[in-house]
Amino acid sequence: MVQGVAVVDGSIINKNPATGEVISRVPCTPLDELDVMIREAKLAQKSWATTPVAKRIQLLRDGLQAIEAKSGQLARCITTEMGKPIAEAREEVEFAVGKAEYLTLLEASLQPQQRGSCTVIRQSLGVVTVLSPWNFPADEILLLLLPALGSGNTAIVKPSEVSPETGAIVVNCLAQFLPENVLQLAQGDAQVGAHLVSHKDVDMVAMTGSSATGQKILTAAAPHLKRFVLEMGGKDPMVVFDDADLNQAAKDAVSYSLSNTGQVCCSIERIYVAQTIYREFQERVTRCAAEYHVGNGMDENVNVGPMVSIRQRDHVKRHVEDVIAKGAKVLHQSKIPSTASTESSFFPVTVLADVKENMHMYHEETFGPVVALTPFDGSEEEAIRLANDTEYGLASCVYTQDMDRAQRVASAIEAGQIGINCYSLENMDVACPWVGHKKSGFGYHSGQEGFHQFSIPKTLVYVPSAHSTKD
C-alpha cells in the first residue's frame, strides 16, 4: 500500500488527508483486463507510429486545451486528494497545461537528422507504461506521457493510488482526442503496477517515485530488457557561503524546504551554512518560517497543507524526534489546526539547527515541512564533501556572490541540476533535461536528451554518391 491507502473489495478508498473523510471509491483494474488493454495498445501502436509527427503533436495540444478547460476542477481535486495548498495546486495545473514551447521542442527533437550521407530517424518503442506520483499528480503524468505519445508510442497510465481521480481527469481529457486505445487508464495498487511493469508486451516503463520503487521496477522488468525513465528520490543540499545574499538565501531555504509541505523529490533537505554567518542565518530563517501557516489546503490563507498521509506524517515525526534526542535544536515549530480530526495528517513547520551525521534525518529522505540547518567551516572542499555525502544526486543549490567559486563548487557536486543563487526547478529553461545522478535516476526526461529516451535512433545509410545524386 502506497502511503497506507487501503484497497477494499477491489476498490481504492480515496481519502482527504486534511479531514480523513472518504472522497470516493475507485475500482481497481482487474489483471485480466490489463492484459486486454496491453494487447489493444500493441495493436493501436502500429497505426499511431505512422501518424505524422506534426499530427500527433497537434492532437496532444488539443488534449491540453481540454485539460485547461477543467483547470478549476483539477486544482480542487489535487488539493482534496493529496493536500497541497490550493494556490500551489492551481500553479501545478498552470504548468501542466502550459506546454506549448515544450511540445514545439518535442516535435523538433523527432525530426530526421543528416550525418554526412546518412539520415538518422527516430523510431518508437511500442507500449509504454507510465506510473505517476502523488505529489505532482497532474504535471508529472504529462512530463512522461507527452514525449511517450509524441514519439509514436501508445501508453497505459496508472496514477498513484493516492490521487486516482486527478489522474483520471488528465488521462481522460487527453484520450478523447487520440485514436482508440492509444492512451488508456488503469487504476489500482502495487499489484496493478507490478503486472504492467513485468508484462512481456510492455516495452518501456516511465515512473516518478521513490528510489526503492525504482529498484523494484528494474528487478521486475529485467528479464525482458525493457527501457526505463525512472525519476526517483533525493536528499538535496543547499550550500550557503559567508558572502551570500543572506536575505535571498534564507527566503529560498524556507520556501523550497516547505513547498508542497516538503513533499518534493528535489526539496531542500540539507542546508549547510558557513560557520561565520550561522547564527545570523538561523535568525533569518526562523523569521521567514514564522510566516508559514499549516491547515486545510482548501483554505486560501494556508501555505502548508497536511502531509499526504498519516504514515508520512509519522515518518517525519520519527525523524524530528530522533534529531532532538541526539542534540539538535528546535528554532521554530508552528501550530497545527486545533480542530484537526484524528484522521488528519498535519505536521507543524519545524526549523532545526545542528543536524549532524549521526541522525537519521541527515541521510534519509524526510519529505516533510522541515528546515534542517548544519554549520560547516566555510571552505569549498568541505562544502563539496558534505553536499556529496549522500546516495542521491537529484538537485542542489549554491549561494555565493563569487561566481568563480559558485562554478567550481557546482561542477563538483554530484547532482543533475545545480542552482546558482536560485532553486533549479523554478529557473530551468524548458529545453534542459531533468536528470537524477546516482540513486536519484535511471534515464531522464525533458529537453531533447530526455525526449529521446522515449524513442530509439535508426540510421539510414546511403552510398555517398547515390545520396548526393538524390539531393
C-alpha positions in Angstrom: 0.0 0.0 0.0 1.5 3.4 -1.1 1.1 5.8 1.9 -1.2 3.3 3.6 -4.0 3.7 1.0 -6.5 0.8 1.6 -8.0 -1.3 -1.1 -11.3 -2.9 0.0 -13.4 -5.2 -2.2 -11.4 -4.3 -5.2 -11.6 -0.5 -4.8 -9.2 2.2 -3.7 -10.5 4.0 -0.6 -9.7 7.5 -1.6 -9.4 9.8 1.4 -8.9 13.5 2.1 -5.7 13.9 4.2 -6.9 17.1 5.8 -10.1 15.5 7.2 -9.7 11.8 6.8 -13.1 11.7 5.0 -13.7 9.3 2.1 -13.8 11.1 -1.2 -14.6 8.2 -3.4 -14.1 4.5 -4.0 -12.2 3.9 -7.2 -12.4 0.4 -8.7 -9.0 -1.3 -9.4 -8.5 -2.6 -12.9 -8.6 -6.4 -12.9 -5.4 -8.1 -14.0 -7.1 -9.9 -16.9 -8.5 -6.6 -18.1 -4.9 -5.2 -18.0 -3.9 -8.0 -20.4 -6.6 -6.9 -22.8 -5.5 -3.3 -22.5 -1.9 -4.1 -23.3 -3.0 -6.2 -26.3 -5.1 -3.4 -27.6 -2.4 -0.8 -27.0 0.1 -3.0 -29.0 -2.3 -3.2 -31.9 -3.1 0.5 -31.9 0.6 1.4 -31.8 1.4 0.4 -35.4 -1.1 2.9 -36.8 -0.2 5.6 -34.3 3.5 5.3 -35.1 2.8 6.0 -38.8 0.8 9.1 -38.0 2.9 12.2 -39.0 4.7 13.8 -36.1 3.0 17.1 -36.6 -0.4 15.5 -36.4 0.5 13.7 -33.2 1.7 16.9 -31.6 -1.4 18.8 -32.6 -3.6 16.2 -31.1 -1.7 16.5 -27.8 -2.1 20.3 -28.0 -5.8 19.8 -28.3 -5.8 17.5 -25.3 -4.0 20.0 -23.2 -6.7 22.6 -24.1 -9.3 20.2 -22.8 -7.4 19.8 -19.5 -7.1 23.6 -19.3 -10.9 23.9 -19.6 -11.1 21.8 -16.4 -8.4 23.7 -14.5 -10.5 24.7 -11.5 -11.9 21.2 -11.0 -8.5 19.7 -11.4 -6.8 22.0 -8.9 -9.6 21.3 -6.3 -9.2 17.6 -6.9 -5.4 17.7 -6.4 -5.9 19.6 -3.0 -8.7 17.3 -1.9 -6.8 14.1 -2.7 -3.2 14.8 -1.6 -3.5 18.0 0.4 -1.3 20.7 -1.2 -2.5 24.3 -0.7 -5.0 25.3 -3.4 -2.7 28.1 -4.7 0.1 25.5 -5.3 -2.5 23.2 -6.9 -3.5 26.0 -9.3 0.2 26.6 -10.1 0.7 22.9 -10.8 -2.2 22.9 -13.2 -0.9 26.0 -14.9 2.4 24.4 -15.5 0.7 21.1 -16.6 -1.3 22.8 -19.4 1.2 25.5 -20.3 3.4 23.3 -22.5 3.2 25.0 -25.9 7.0 25.5 -26.1 7.6 22.1 -24.6 5.6 20.5 -27.5 7.4 22.6 -30.1 10.7 21.3 -28.8 9.4 17.8 -28.7 8.3 18.0 -32.3 11.7 19.4 -33.3 13.6 16.6 -31.5 11.8 14.0 -33.6 12.9 15.3 -37.0 15.4 13.4 -39.1 19.0 14.4 -38.8 21.6 14.3 -41.5 25.0 12.8 -40.7 27.0 13.1 -43.8 25.4 10.7 -46.4 23.3 9.1 -43.6 20.0 10.0 -42.2 19.2 9.3 -38.5 15.5 8.9 -37.8 13.6 8.2 -34.5 11.7 5.0 -34.1 9.0 4.5 -31.5 9.5 1.8 -28.8 6.0 0.3 -28.6 3.8 0.2 -25.5 4.8 2.5 -22.6 3.6 2.2 -19.0 3.5 5.5 -17.1 3.5 5.2 -13.3 2.8 8.7 -11.9 3.4 10.0 -8.4 1.0 11.6 -5.9 3.0 14.7 -5.1 2.5 16.3 -8.5 -0.3 14.1 -9.8 -1.2 16.2 -12.9 2.0 17.7 -14.2 4.2 14.6 -13.7 1.9 12.5 -15.7 2.3 14.8 -18.7 6.1 15.2 -18.3 6.3 11.4 -19.0 3.2 10.9 -21.2 3.6 13.7 -23.7 7.0 12.5 -25.0 5.9 8.9 -24.9 2.9 9.6 -27.1 4.6 12.3 -29.3 7.3 9.7 -30.1 4.7 7.4 -31.6 4.2 5.0 -28.6 0.9 4.0 -27.1 0.6 4.4 -23.4 -1.2 3.0 -20.3 -1.2 5.3 -17.3 -1.5 4.1 -13.7 -1.9 7.1 -11.4 -0.8 6.8 -7.8 -3.5 5.3 -5.7 -3.2 8.4 -3.5 -4.6 10.6 -6.4 -6.6 8.4 -8.7 -9.3 11.0 -9.6 -6.7 13.6 -10.5 -5.0 11.1 -12.8 -8.3 10.2 -14.4 -9.2 13.8 -15.3 -5.8 14.3 -17.0 -5.8 11.0 -18.9 -9.5 11.1 -20.0 -9.2 14.7 -21.2 -6.2 13.8 -23.4 -7.5 10.4 -24.6 -10.7 11.9 -26.1 -8.5 13.5 -28.9 -6.5 10.4 -29.7 -7.3 7.3 -31.7 -8.9 4.4 -29.8 -6.5 2.6 -27.4 -3.6 4.9 -28.0 -4.0 6.1 -24.4 -5.6 4.1 -21.6 -6.1 4.4 -17.9 -5.5 1.7 -15.3 -6.3 2.2 -11.6 -5.1 0.2 -8.7 -2.4 -0.5 -6.2 1.1 -2.1 -6.4 -0.3 -5.3 -7.8 -1.6 -3.5 -10.9 1.6 -1.6 -11.3 3.7 -4.8 -11.0 1.6 -6.5 -13.6 2.1 -3.7 -16.1 5.9 -3.5 -15.4 6.5 -7.2 -15.8 4.3 -7.8 -18.8 6.3 -9.0 -21.8 4.4 -6.7 -24.2 5.2 -3.5 -22.3 8.3 -2.1 -24.0 9.1 0.8 -21.6 8.3 1.9 -18.1 8.4 5.6 -17.2 8.0 6.4 -13.5 8.4 9.1 -11.0 8.6 7.9 -7.4 10.8 6.6 -4.7 14.2 5.0 -5.3 13.0 1.9 -3.5 10.2 1.5 -6.0 12.5 2.2 -8.9 14.8 -0.6 -7.8 11.8 -3.0 -7.7 10.8 -2.0 -11.2 14.3 -2.6 -12.6 14.3 -6.1 -11.0 10.8 -7.0 -12.2 11.4 -5.8 -15.8 15.0 -7.1 -16.2 14.0 -10.4 -17.9 12.5 -8.5 -20.8 15.3 -5.9 -21.1 12.8 -3.0 -21.2 13.8 0.7 -21.4 13.2 3.0 -18.5 12.9 6.5 -17.4 12.9 6.5 -13.6 12.9 9.8 -11.7 13.5 8.9 -8.1 14.2 10.3 -4.7 16.6 13.0 -3.4 18.3 14.4 -0.3 19.1 17.7 -1.9 21.7 20.1 -0.3 21.9 23.9 -0.2 25.3 25.4 0.5 25.4 29.0 1.9 28.8 30.6 1.8 29.7 33.6 4.0 29.4 36.1 1.1 25.9 35.0 0.1 22.9 37.3 -0.1 21.5 36.1 3.3 18.0 37.5 2.8 17.6 35.7 -0.5 19.3 32.5 0.8 17.1 32.4 3.9 13.9 33.0 2.0 14.8 30.3 -0.5 15.9 27.9 2.2 12.5 28.1 3.8 10.4 28.3 0.7 11.9 25.3 -1.0 12.1 23.2 2.2 8.3 23.8 2.7 6.9 23.8 -0.8 4.2 21.2 -1.2 4.6 20.6 2.5 8.2 19.4 1.8 6.9 16.6 -0.3 9.0 17.2 -3.4 11.8 14.9 -4.7 14.0 17.9 -5.1 13.1 19.7 -1.8 15.9 21.3 0.0 16.6 18.8 2.8 20.1 19.7 3.9 21.3 23.3 4.4 25.0 23.8 5.0 25.8 27.3 6.3 29.2 28.8 6.8 30.1 28.9 10.5 30.8 32.7 10.5 27.2 33.5 9.4 25.4 30.5 11.1 23.8 32.4 13.9 22.6 35.2 11.8 21.2 32.8 9.2 19.3 30.9 11.9 17.6 34.1 12.9 16.6 35.0 9.3 15.3 31.5 8.6 13.3 31.5 11.8 11.6 34.8 10.9 10.8 33.5 7.4 9.4 30.3 8.7 7.1 32.1 11.1 5.1 33.3 8.1 4.0 29.8 7.1 0.7 28.5 8.4 -0.5 24.9 8.5 -4.1 24.0 7.7 -6.5 22.5 5.2 -5.2 23.2 1.7 -8.6 24.5 0.6 -8.2 27.5 2.9 -6.8 30.3 0.8 -4.8 31.6 3.8 -2.9 28.4 4.3 0.5 27.9 2.7 1.4 24.5 4.2 -1.2 21.7 3.9 -1.4 18.3 5.6 1.1 15.5 4.9 -0.2 13.2 2.3 -1.0 10.5 4.8 -0.7 9.6 8.5 2.1 7.2 7.5 4.1 10.0 6.0 3.4 12.3 9.0 4.6 9.6 11.4 7.8 9.1 9.3 8.6 12.9 9.6 7.7 12.8 13.3 10.2 10.0 13.9 13.0 12.0 12.1 12.3 15.1 14.1 12.2 13.2 17.4 15.5 11.4 16.5 17.4 14.6 15.9 16.1 16.3 19.0 17.1 13.3 21.1 20.6 13.4 19.6 21.1 17.1 20.3 19.6 19.2 17.5 17.9 22.4 18.5 14.4 23.4 17.6 14.4 27.0 16.5 10.7 27.2 15.5 7.7 24.9 15.4 4.3 26.2 14.1 0.9 25.3 15.3 -1.4 22.9 13.6 -5.2 23.2 13.4 -6.6 22.7 16.9 -9.8 21.2 15.5 -8.0 18.7 13.3 -9.5 15.2 13.2 -7.6 12.2 14.5 -7.8 11.0 10.9 -6.0 14.1 9.5 -2.2 14.2 8.9 -1.0 17.7 9.8 2.6 18.2 10.9 4.0 21.6 12.1 6.5 23.6 10.2 9.8 22.8 12.0 13.1 24.6 11.9 16.1 22.7 13.3 19.7 23.6 13.9 22.8 21.4 14.3 21.5 18.4 12.4 24.5 16.0 12.4 25.7 13.0 10.6 24.7 10.5 13.3 21.0 11.4 12.8 18.5 9.7 10.5 17.4 13.0 9.0 20.9 13.7 7.8 21.0 10.8 5.4 17.4 9.6 4.9 14.8 11.4 2.8 12.4 13.2 5.2 9.8 14.5 2.7 8.1 16.8 5.2 7.8 20.5 6.3 11.3 20.7 8.0 14.1 23.2 7.5 17.3 21.5 8.6 20.5 23.6 9.2 24.1 22.3 9.7 27.2 24.5 10.1 30.4 24.0 8.1 33.8 25.6 8.1 33.1 27.7 5.0 35.6 26.1 2.7 34.9 24.9 -0.8 36.4 21.5 -0.1 34.1 20.9 2.9 31.1 22.2 1.1 31.6 19.7 -1.8 32.3 16.8 0.6 29.1 17.5 2.6 26.9 18.0 -0.5 28.1 14.7 -2.0 27.7 12.8 1.3 24.6 11.0 0.1 23.5 8.2 -2.2 21.2 10.6 -4.0 22.0 13.2 -6.7 18.9 15.0 -7.9 19.4 18.7 -7.4 21.3 21.2 -5.2 22.0 24.9 -4.9 24.9 27.1 -4.1 24.7 30.6 -2.7 27.7 32.9 -3.0 28.4 36.2 -4.8 31.7 34.8 -6.1 30.7 33.3 -9.5 34.0 31.6 -10.0 33.6 29.8 -6.7 30.0 29.0 -7.5 31.0 27.4 -10.8 33.8 25.3 -9.1 31.6 24.0 -6.4 28.6 23.4 -8.6 30.7 21.5 -11.1 32.0 19.2 -8.3 28.6 18.4 -6.8 27.2 15.1 -8.0 23.7 16.0 -9.0 21.7 16.6 -12.1 20.7 20.2 -11.5 22.6 22.9 -9.6 21.0 26.2 -8.8 23.4 29.2 -8.5 21.8 31.6 -6.1 18.4 30.1 -7.0 16.3 27.0 -6.9 16.9 25.0 -10.1 13.4 23.6 -10.6 11.9 27.2 -10.6 14.5 28.6 -13.0 15.5 25.9 -15.5 14.9 26.6 -19.2 12.3 24.3 -20.8 14.9 22.9 -23.2 17.0 21.5 -20.4 16.9 17.8 -19.3 15.8 16.8 -15.8 18.3 14.3 -14.6 18.9 12.3 -11.4 22.5 11.2 -10.7 23.4 8.2 -8.5 20.2 6.7 -6.9 18.1 9.6 -8.0 17.5 8.5 -11.5 17.8 5.9 -14.2 17.2 7.5 -17.5 15.9 11.1 -17.5 13.2 13.2 -19.0 12.6 16.7 -20.6 14.7 18.6 -23.1 15.9 16.9 -26.3 18.1 14.5 -24.2 15.0 13.4 -22.2 12.6 13.3 -25.2 15.0 10.9 -26.9 14.6 8.4 -24.1 11.1 7.6 -25.5 12.3 6.5 -28.9 15.3 4.8 -30.5 17.6 6.1 -33.3 17.7 4.3 -36.6 20.3 5.2 -39.3 19.5 5.0 -43.0 22.9 4.5 -44.6 23.3 5.5 -48.3 26.2 5.1 -50.6 27.6 8.7 -50.6 27.4 9.2 -54.3 23.9 7.8 -54.5 22.8 10.1 -51.7 24.3 13.2 -53.2 22.6 12.3 -56.5 19.2 12.2 -54.7 19.9 15.6 -53.4 
